[in-house]
């Protein structure tokens, strides 16, 4: 009857928490002492109560005695079917007041709230990086160990996370059941469609708390945060240079291998990066989308326009620390520094001549080709 009356006559001597049963304080005291007398012999994991150990042992035995009445799915805990029923009813009783996002379980809401508070209670033992979920450090440790236990049996490509393998398998199946109703583009997962829809709505829900820059994807925010922290987790094993993004390391590795997978179909010139090919194609198309608003001169690249604008402003941000001479471009400062170091890295392959400036080498080469005045 105490469950109805709310009577709790048995109390903890330390925190005065009340219990309806005499055994309650004894079990509860283990939360203060840290005692966990019930241990799993297979994984050495320990528990404060025998019932918790019994539930855990079902993860090894595969026993699932509790079933959903609608789809007969089995669960190892009695609470499982109750929570699972919400997938049938669509009920999500736990709601975030900041973004109005709802969840089926209180624990999921608690994890979500950490995206607002910034709380990251779980840490990597090696680099002390913090995570909002208990599974975070375990998955992250694979970036240190290089472990990739999930393998695609079609390409034999390994993955560190099961979810990434699952997404990869959809690429092979070519099924794209989720369609955008604005541009008719189709996607293999509901999550990809949700991210894509932000390109139409302009929504950028993830914000950097240091510079207030916003992003449409959490992964892009995580990568951006490395510009503030200086974290570079990806390392080249040949020259030990480090990178903040895995794709940057992949591109860098081509400087060692000489691989140039992107080829121009008009002049057969090859590039190590797709972006360089895109810029190169403007030479053939004659496209020059960037124009100077002072003299209307046009350029194919925004960087070239930026350099040109310095000719109007007179800006020369690159200064020699030996003679204080200033330059509008960093490359010109580098070439100038060779006049102090007397370095001449530009070598003529036909004679012993060497030059500090590549333009001087080009003029010199005309003597060998017979196109210049000797």
Secondary structure as GFF3:
##gff-version 3
##sequence-region A 1 374
A	DSSP	alpha_helix	2	5	.	.	.	ID=ss1
A	DSSP	beta_strand	10	11	.	.	.	ID=ss2
A	DSSP	beta_strand	18	19	.	.	.	ID=ss3
A	DSSP	alpha_helix	23	33	.	.	.	ID=ss4
A	DSSP	beta_strand	38	39	.	.	.	ID=ss5
A	DSSP	beta_strand	46	47	.	.	.	ID=ss6
A	DSSP	alpha_helix	50	61	.	.	.	ID=ss7
A	DSSP	beta_strand	66	67	.	.	.	ID=ss8
A	DSSP	beta_strand	74	75	.	.	.	ID=ss9
A	DSSP	alpha_helix	79	89	.	.	.	ID=ss10
A	DSSP	beta_strand	94	95	.	.	.	ID=ss11
A	DSSP	beta_strand	102	103	.	.	.	ID=ss12
A	DSSP	alpha_helix	106	117	.	.	.	ID=ss13
A	DSSP	beta_strand	122	123	.	.	.	ID=ss14
A	DSSP	beta_strand	130	131	.	.	.	ID=ss15
A	DSSP	alpha_helix	135	145	.	.	.	ID=ss16
A	DSSP	beta_strand	150	151	.	.	.	ID=ss17
A	DSSP	beta_strand	158	159	.	.	.	ID=ss18
A	DSSP	alpha_helix	162	173	.	.	.	ID=ss19
A	DSSP	beta_strand	178	179	.	.	.	ID=ss20
A	DSSP	beta_strand	186	187	.	.	.	ID=ss21
A	DSSP	alpha_helix	190	201	.	.	.	ID=ss22
A	DSSP	beta_strand	206	207	.	.	.	ID=ss23
A	DSSP	beta_strand	214	215	.	.	.	ID=ss24
A	DSSP	alpha_helix	218	229	.	.	.	ID=ss25
A	DSSP	beta_strand	234	235	.	.	.	ID=ss26
A	DSSP	beta_strand	242	243	.	.	.	ID=ss27
A	DSSP	alpha_helix	246	257	.	.	.	ID=ss28
A	DSSP	beta_strand	262	263	.	.	.	ID=ss29
A	DSSP	beta_strand	270	271	.	.	.	ID=ss30
A	DSSP	alpha_helix	274	285	.	.	.	ID=ss31
A	DSSP	beta_strand	290	291	.	.	.	ID=ss32
A	DSSP	beta_strand	298	299	.	.	.	ID=ss33
A	DSSP	alpha_helix	302	313	.	.	.	ID=ss34
A	DSSP	beta_strand	318	319	.	.	.	ID=ss35
A	DSSP	beta_strand	326	327	.	.	.	ID=ss36
A	DSSP	alpha_helix	330	341	.	.	.	ID=ss37
A	DSSP	beta_strand	346	347	.	.	.	ID=ss38
A	DSSP	beta_strand	354	355	.	.	.	ID=ss39
A	DSSP	alpha_helix	358	369	.	.	.	ID=ss40
###
